[in-house]
């Protein structure tokens, strides 16, 4: 399961950077370290702020998954732990928050396209 999660993070990272550059509703696209150049389009600032929140949630999920991976690597097979369940719950909450941020981004994307 952890291997699948790390694979999903890798795919998300590569496709996310590509989409930021070429699939945003802005004429010049966005760059990871160039978010200060937001075009003067209606709802563009909200779009970028939501994108930043989504990226921060993703970094948090990667941190929790890294902690979970280390815990699983060091524990004995079959050993139950409340930390393991807590980390899985935190990952679930972060995944739902990332999904919500992605849904909001889709909404803002449509608004920006409409007004640009």
N, C-alpha and C positions, 0 to 999 in steps of 0.2 A: 504494500500500500504506500509506503514511503517513497519507493522508487517511482511509482506513478505520480505522486504529488510533486516530486522534484522534476519529473519530466514535464508536468503541466506548468510549473513555474518557468522552466526554460522556454517552452512554447509561448507562454504569455509574455515573457520578456522580449523575445524576438519579434513576435507579431505586434506587441504593443508599441514598440519603438517604430516599427514600420508604419503602423496606422497613425501614430502621432505625426509623422513626417508627411505622409501622403493621403491620409483619409480624413483629416480634420476639415471642418467646413470653412477654413480660412484660406485665402488665396495663396499665401506663401507656406502654409503648413506650420507646424510647431516643432521646435527642437527641445530636447530634454533640458539643456542648460541655457536656453534662450526664451524662457517663459516670460521674461520682462517685456518683450516686444509683442504686446497683445494688440491686435488690430482694433480700431474704433468701430466695432460692429455691435449691434444690440445683443446682449446676453453673452458676449465673448468673454468677459471677465469671469462671469459665473461658470462658464464652461471650463475655463482654465483652472479656476479654484477647485472645482469638482474633480478635475483630472489630477490635480496635485494631491487631493485627499485620497483618491483611489490609489495613487502610487504609494502614498504613505501607508495605507492599509495593506497593500501588497508587501511592502517591506516588513511590516509587523507580522504578517502571515509567514513570511520567509523566516523571520527570527523565531517564531513559535515552532515552526516545523524543524528548524535547526536544533532547537532545544529538545524537541520530541525525538529527533533522530539520535542525538547524543544519549538521551535517556534509554531509548530502546537498545542502542548499541552496547551500553554498559550493564543493562539489567540481565538477569538470568532468564532463559526461556520459561514461559509459563508463570512468571512472577507478576502478580497483580499490584498495581500501584494507583493511588488516588491522583498522583501527579500526572500519570499517563492519561487518565480520563479528563482531568482538568485541562491539559494541553489540547486534547482532541476537541473538547467543548469550546475552547478559545479559538481553535482553528475553524470550527463550524461557524461561530459568531463572526469571525473575520471574513469568511467566505460569503456569508449572507450580506455583510456590509459592503463587500466589494461588488457583489451582484447588484445591490441597491444603487451604488455609485455608478455602475455601468448603465443601469436603467435610466438614471437621471441624466447621464451623459448623452444617451440616445435621444432623450426629450430635448435637451439643450441643442443637440446637433440639428434636430429638425427646426427648432426656432431660429437658430443662426442661419441656416440655409434659407429659410423663409424670408428673413429680413436683410440678407446680404445681396 
